[in-house]
């Protein structure tokens, strides 16, 4: 009896909201993701996250569906596609943190809007996003201040340019953060500062983004004038490969065209700091959250290049060729310098396990066990969560998942 009542309490707000929604919102179910069945219901929902797809190609919707990477997709004409059920976990935020809580996917709804972070939405999209966000705010009791853009919650692990974990991994959804646009979206309040930067958990990686988001006065911007549609893709003294390509700087899909006309793919560039001024960077992938795989000592530089200031942190995990592993805080500075070539490195990770009959992968790391960036240590190999055969995970297997 009690169980039944709880179900009704859960469903009621959704039914109530439908008549309002029909007035303006138009939904399509033609791109519902088959991954719904493998995604658990979230335990809580405190944030709504807005994204821009960085393309207007319909191929983006197909990819979002195939990977279950958003709850809703808002097309240029304002049609709203339901992709993942809004109560379930969608993998939309990637490496993320807000107010000290990591893996924002576990407590947020994600809306992908077709378009670019530095261009206005269409008027049909403004109406649709406003209505949709209004509905979700009502269902989950989310405050205006907790409607954020992806660029506000995404963060990057240390890399060649940033020695610390940093905000500014991407500018996704930046066009929906200004006071003027938020007014159109019916959002009266905004986050006035970055709680993770303020607390020292993250460094500022993109000063321009920080200025746009919080300004020096904290009052926010009044117009769309801050948008910079002509973001240069040419390397100069003030603009490096990371500024242009962000986390895709070393991806095979990113192309470097040198002043002399020769070309290299991202993974073929040996030293990004030596790229000559005038080199063009062509980012062809529009993946919102590039798969973060492990890095390898030797292949991707030294441990300190890969993990930066977090080289000795307990959240940096080193996996050795013999299948053993150590966390950064279990090694000395001397030992880290001497890590053998081929050592695999995961930055910003938690060690979970071992798997047993009574302690399944899902008990250890929740919905993330099926994620591409979760790794199972099986016979000395790191097997990604989306490739592991869940019927054949040996007892004793350790799992590395993002913090
Ligand atoms: Zn995004």
Boltz pocket constraint, residues with backbone or C-beta under 6 A from the ligand:
constraints:
  - pocket:
      binder: B
      contacts: [[A, 50], [A, 51], [A, 52], [A, 92], [A, 150], [A, 151], [A, 172], [A, 173], [A, 288]]
      max_distance: 6.0
